[in-house]
């Protein structure tokens, strides 16, 4: 438990440092990525052997999922344009639903791949840790936004 608390403090410091480096987006993005890897590794208690194979599978999965989510954001942004026709908006909504289904299908596909390297409890913890990490990141970004609003 102490390790987790210390790790969260370190991650918070890393987030703060990375957010201050917004001018250097790739570096900030890498710091956030490193914090995510550190949190997942700690929370899953990966053995050295597990870590070797897990991270290969996870990186592959995460890259594919990121691409799907990027496409969803793009489709959603297109639909917000005031000059977009109703037919185009409807087509975009259908495409977003299709992309969301692709994301679910991807998660189902990688379920068995993950279970070849980690156990079911670790898999459950992975999903929880991803949610926790995202919540922490959003919270940090919101605090950063509040500072700009007050200036």
N, C-alpha and C positions, 0 to 999 in steps of 0.2 A: 504494500500500500504506500509506503514511504517513497519507493522508487517511482510510482505513478505520479505522486504529488510533485516530486522534484522534476520529473519529465515534463509535466504540464507547465510548471514555472519556466523551465528552459524553453519550451515551445512558445509560451507567451512572449518571452523576451525575443525569440527568433522572429515571431510574427511582427512584433513592434519594429524590429530592425528592418525586416523585409518591407514593411509597409512604408517606412520612411524613405526607402530607396525606390520610389515609384518612377523616378526618372530612368532608372536602370531596370526596366520591367523583366527582362530575361533573368537577371540575377535575383530579383525578388521572387520570381516564379520558382526558381530553383531552390531558394531557401524555404519556401512554403512546401515544396515537394519533399525536401529533406526532413522537415518537421513532420510531415504526414508519414513518411517511411519510419521515422523514429518512433512515433506513437503506435503505429500498427505493429512494428516489431516488438515493442515493449508489451503491448496489451495482449498479443497472441502468444507470447512466450515461445517464439520459434526457436527450435534447435538449429544448430549450424547446418545440418543436412536439410532440414525443412526450408530454411531461409534460401538456400541455393536454388532449389527448384520452385519454391513459392513465388519469389520475386520475378522470375522469368514469366510464369503464368500470369501473375497479377499485372505486370507491366503491359503484357499483350492485351489482357482484358480491359485494363484501364484506358489504353490507347483507343481501342475500338469503341468503348463506351463514350469517351470524350468526343469522338468524331460524330457519333449519333446525337449527343447532346448539343454539339455545335450546330448541326443541321436543324435541330428543333429550334434553337435560338434564332437562327437565320429565317426560318419559315415564320416564326412568330413575329419577328421584326418586319417582315414584308407585309404581313396582314395589318399592321398598325398604320400603314401609309393611308392617308385620308383619300387619296385618289384611286385606291385599289377597288376594283369592282367586287360586288357581292359574290359573283361566281368564283373569282380568284380567291377571295377570303375563304369560301367554303372548300375549295380545292386545297388550300393551305391547311385548313383544319383537319381535313381527311389525311393529308400527308403527315401532319404532326402526330396524329393517332397511329398511323402506320409506323412512324419512327419510334414511338413509345413502345409499340408491340415488338419492334426489332430489339429494343433495349431489354425487354423482358425475355425475349428468346435468347439473347446473348447471355443474360444471367443464368438461364436454365442450362445453356450449353456449358458454361464455365463452372457450374456447380460440381459436375463430375470431375472436371479437371482439378479444381481446388481440393476435392476430397481425396485425390491421389497423393497430395502432398501434406495436407493438414487434416486434422480430425474435425468432426461435426461441431464440437464446442468451439474450436478455434475459428471455424467458418462463421458461426453465429457471432462470435466476438468481432470478427472482421467487419461484418455489416454494422454492428453497433458502433465500432470505432470509426468507421467512415462517417456515420451520422454525427457522432460526437465531434470529429474533426471539422466537419462542415459547419456545425453550429458554432464552434469556437472561432472559426475563420469569419463567419458572418458577424458575430458579436464584435470581433476586433475591427472589422471594416466599418461597422455601424458607429463604433466609438470614434474611429478616425474621421468619419463623415460628420459627426457631431462637432468635432473641433473646428472643421472648416465652416460649418454653418454659423458658429459663434463669432468667427473672425470677420 
